[in-house]
Amino acid sequence: MGGAEAAAPWGTCAGMCPAEEFCRRRRQGRLHRLELDAGREAEPALAVKEYSRPAAGKAPPQPEELRPPDVLLATVRHLLALAEEEGEAGGADPPVSPWERGAFVADRLRAVSLDVTVQRLALARPSATAALLERSLVCLLHAGHRLSAEPPARFDGHLHHAQAQETFAALRRIYRYDEAPRAQPCFQALFLLYNLGSPEALWQILQLPTVVRASPELSTALAIHWAFLERNFARFFRLARRLPYLQSCALHPHMARARHLALLAFSHGFSARNCRYPLARLAQLIATDSLEAAAALCQAQGLAVVEGEVVFQKGSFKDCPPAGHRRSCLLVDAKRGELTLLELAESICS
């Protein structure tokens, strides 16, 4: 280990939250409801280190304030379990809402990333760091879809997107140190789907070793990417239907734009005085959850729906920005299966 690496502090904190921080936040009444036990009492075993932005002039953290890799992994697994729990937590009344739960988990994942950075674990322990970042991305991609319909006051989509992109970037740097992690093809595919249509993302993927690019996960992601770039929407949505749950979460933020572009193409291709297109067939083609959802989407773009048929007229199409993200049962939620989020992460991560 080089001198710069040796100078990095090594964590000795044995719990998910340093003892000093737990005592301070308990004294200040700043423990989250998810850090309380069933009797609504402070519980050290449930407390998780909160994110604190590094500041100039601030003393570097001491070893007892930093969690070593095994404790960080246990912390991320705890957060994965919290990310999808329903109902009450810690005896809280009213129950902890999904958006409040999501905000808690996202903040604590930022603290995990900061501990990784301060200890320079990417260089010292690349395999262990990859395992942490992979599980963090499972949590973030799940939350991104689950909370996509929440208003901005409850879910900051831009902040969430930035956190996911930073985690992807850190993980893909790790993959350059660790030549063949088991989960690399899956997470490279998730990166490409999450950045659908990006020339830079596509270029980065095409630089990967052939053995990774030829994996089933990445082959499918590349096929979806090319279908989108070629505006082959029949193929795009057909492939999207076949994706597993986590890949569907990664692709979901682009669905509104893909449907918008599909309707734009159809409004030109099927524009004729007496041409009518069956709404049921359109709903199936662009994979909406219902006929009503497909009709509303058409009408929002200025296309008339008459007696179960769409009237495509290119002069009527409103080329306005696509609608915001909404949860999708057909393309995402219906694919969850019986595994918990933690079980899903353990099945695919390194």
N, C-alpha and C positions, 0 to 999 in steps of 0.2 A: 504494500500500500504506500503511495507517495506521500510526501510531506503535507500537501494540501488536504488530502483525504484524511490523514491521521489527525489533522487539526480539528476536524469536524466533531462536535460533541456526540456522544453515544447515550441514548436514553436508558434510564434505569427505572422509570415509573412503571409499577406493576399493575396499575388499574387503568380503566378507560379515561379517568379524570384524575389529574394530580391532586394529592391530598390538600395542598394549600389552596388551590383554586376552588375545590369543593367546599372547604370551610368558609372561604370568602364569599362565594355566591350564596351559600346557605345563610350566612349572617346578613347579607344584603337583600335576602328574599328574591334572588334571581335564578333559582332553580326552575327549570322547565317542568311542566306537568308530567312529561314523559320520564322525568328523573325522580319521581315520587313513588312510594310503594302504595299498596292497596289502601292503607290508612291515611294516605296523603301526607306521609312523613318523608323527610329527606332520606334517600337511600344511596349510600356511596357506590354500591354495586351497579346502580342504574345510571349514575351520572356519567356524562361524556364531555370531554374537554371541548369548550366552545372556541370558535375561531376568533383570534385577535390579530388584527392587521399589524404587520411589522412597521415600526416607526423609526425614523432617524433619531439617533441618540439614545434609543432604548437599549438597555442591557441585554445581551444575548441570553437565551433561555438556559437554565441550568439542567444537568442530566436528569434530575428528579422531576423536571417539568416535561420531559420528552419520553414518548413511548417507544420501546424497541419494536422490531418488526412483528414478533409474535403477538404482542399486545395490540398493535395496530390492526392486524388481521382479525383478531377477536372482536375489536371495535367495529370494523366494517361489517362483519357477520351480524353483530348485534343491530346495526343500523339497517341492514337488509331485512331482518326480521321485523323491525319497527315499521319499515316503509309501507307495508301492506296490511298491518293489523287494523281491525275494525273495532268500533265500539269504544268502550272506556279503556283508559290506560292510567294506571296509578290511582284508581278511584276517582278520577277526574269527573266533574259534573259541571257543565255538560260534557259529552264525550269530545275527545280531541278530533278535530275535523281533518279531512285528508290534506287540505292546504297547510294547516298548522303543522301537521306531522311532516309534510314535505319540506317545509321551511326549516324545521329542526334538523332533519336528516341532511339537507344540503349544507347547512352551516357546519355541522360536525364533520362532514366529508371534507370541507375546506380545511378544517383543523388537521385532519389526517394528512392531507396533501402538504400542509405547512411543516408538519413533523418530518415527513419524508424529505422535503427540501433541505431543512436545517441540518439533518443528519447525513445528507448526501447519500441516501440509501440507493439511489439509482446506480451509482458507481460501486458502492460497497456490497450491495445485495440486490443485483438486478432481478433475479428470479422472484425473490420475495416481494420486491416492489411491483413487478408486473402482476403478481397475484392480487395485491391491494388495489391497483388501478383498474384491473379488469372487473373486479367486484363492485368498485365504485361506479363504473360505467353501467353495469347492469341496473344499479339503483337509479342512476340519473336518467337512463333511457325509459325505464318503467315510469318514473315520476313525470317525465316530460309528456307522455301520452295521457297518463291518469289525470293530470292537472291542466291539460291543454284548454279545457273549456272554462276554467276559472277566470274571473276578471283580473285585470292587471294589479289591482290593489291587493289581491291574494296570491297571485303567482306572477312573478316577473319573468316572462319568457326570454327576454334579452339576457338577463343575468344568468338564467339557467343554461341558455345556449352557450354563453361564454365559458361557463364552468365545464360543460360537456366537452367543448372544443379544446380547452386547456388540458383536460384529462386525456383525451385522445392523443394530443400532441406529446404529452409526457410518456404515455404508454408506448407510442410508436418509436420514440427515442430509445426506450428500454429494449425494444425488439432488435435494435441494431447492436446492442451489447450481448443479448442472449440469442444465439443463432436460431434455435428451433423450439421455442415454447409451444406447448400443445395447443393452446387456444389462439395462437396468432392468426390463422386463416379466418376464424370466426370474427375476431375483432377488427381485422383489416377490412372484412366485408361490411361490418357495421359502420366503420368510418366512411366507406364509399357511399353507402346508402344514406347516411346522415348528411353527407355533402353532395347529394344528387345534383347532377348538372354542373358541378364545379370542374373546370379544366385543370386547376391546380391539383385537386384531389385525385382526379383520374391519372394525371401525369405521375404523381407519387406512387399510386398503386401499380402502374405499369413498370416502375423501376424495381419492383420486388422480385425476388428469386422466382424462377419458373415453377418450382415445386409449390410455392405458396399461391401464385396466381392460378395454378391448375387445380387447386382444391375445389371441392363442390360448392362450398360457401361463397368463395370469391368469384367462381365462374358464374354463379347465379346473380350475384350483385353486379358483375360487369354486364351481364345480359340485360338486366333492368336498366342500368345506366345508359347503355347503347340504345335501348328501345325508347327511352325518354329523349335522348338527343336526336334520334331519328324521327321523333313524333309518331312512333308506332304504338298508339295508345291501346289498341286491342291486345298486343303482346305485353305491353307494360302492365296493364291491370291483371292480365291472366297470370303473369309471373308473381305479381304482388299478392295475389290470393294464396299462392302456395308457400309463401315465406313463413317460417316459424315466428313465434310470438315476439322475441326480442328484436329480430330483424325488422318485423313489422312496426315496432315502436320507433326504430331508427328512421324508417322510411316515411312514417305517418306525417311529419311536418310538411312534406312536399305534396301531399295528396290534393290539397285545395288548389294548388297551382297546376298540378297535372290535369285535374278535372276542368279547370278553366281553359287550359290550352286545348284539351280534347274537344270541348264545346266550340271553341273558336274554329278548330279545323273542320268539325262537322257542319258548322254554320256556313262554311264556304263549299264544302264538298257536297252537301245535300240541299243547297239553296236552289229551289225551283218553285214555280208558281203553285203546282198541285202536289208537291212532295210532302209526305208526312212520315215521321219516324216513330215507331212504337215506343212509348215511354218505358214499358216493361223491359224491352230489349236494351234501351239506353241505360236504365238503372243497373242491369246486369253487367253491361260492358264497362261502365265506369265505377262499378262496385260500391254503390251507395247502400245504406242500410234499409231503405224503403223506397217505394214509388213516390211517396210524399216528399222525401228528401231530394230525389232527382228532379221532381217538378219544381220545387222551391229553388233549386240551383239554376235550372233553366230560366225561370222567371226573373231571378236576380240579374241574369245576363241579358234580359230583354227579349228572350225567346218565348213565344206563346205556346201554351199547352192546351190543346183542344180535344176533349173526349178521349183522353188517354194517349194522345199522339203529340209529338213535338213538331212545331212548324219552324224549320230552320230557314232563316233569311239573313244573309250576311249583312244586309243594311240595317237590320234590327238589333244586331248583337252589340251589347254594351261592353266595350273592352276596358272594363274597370278592374281594379285590383281584386284578386280572388278573395273569397271569404276567409275569415280567420280559422285557426285550427279548431276542430271539434273531435271528440272521441268517436271512434268507429268500432262498432260491434263486429261487423262482418270481417273487416281487414285486420283487426287487432284483438279486441277483447275476447272474441269467440275462440281464439287460439291459445288461451292461457293453459288449458289442461288442468291436471290435478296437482301439479307441483307447486309448492310455495315458491316465493321469489328467492328465498335462501337456497332451497333445493335446486332451483333452476340455475342459480349462479354456480353452485358447487358442481353441477353436472357439466358445465361448459368452460369453467375457468381453469387456469393453470394451478 
